[in-house]
Amino acid sequence: MSGRSSRTKGSAAEREVVAILKEAGYDVRRCPYSGALEWMKGDIVGAPWHVEVKRCEALRIPEWMRKLREQAEDKPGVLIFRRSREEWNVCLRLEDFLELMEE
């Protein structure tokens, strides 16, 4: 997949996840700066977690989780991913899951 179509697919995935989270009651939006600003990391902003969205046929969860932890800093990190024609999934560290369950 070319870089342009990959970005288009990624943007569509982020919009889809934002719509799902908004329907669930979260006031979130796509990050408008694509990581250009140091303080605005993540694909989706407004959530109490650092969110990365991936829509890819080849799952590289360990790699994505390393990137997530590097960027999440003091927020729990949540990886939301899916392959084409499959359900969305969430992956997070057990430590972050336990922190989220306390809230």
C-alpha positions, 0 to 999 in steps of 0.5 A: 500500500502506498504512503498516501493510501495508507495515511487515508486508511489511517485517517478513516480508522481514526474517524471511525474510532472517534465516532465510536467513542463519541457514541459511548459518551466521550468528548474526543476528536482526532489529533489535528497535528499528527504528532507535530506538537510535542504536547499533543501526542496520540491519534485521538485527544480528549480521552483520559488515556493516550490513544493510538489507532491502527488499522493494518493487516499485519499486526505488529502489536509488540512494536505498537505497544512500545511506541505507545509506552514511549509517548503515553508518559503519565497517561494510561496507554490504549492501543485500538486496532483491527484488520479489514472486515474484523472487529475493533480490539483494544490492547493495553498493559495490565498495569494500565488496565488496573489503573483504568478499573480503579476509576 
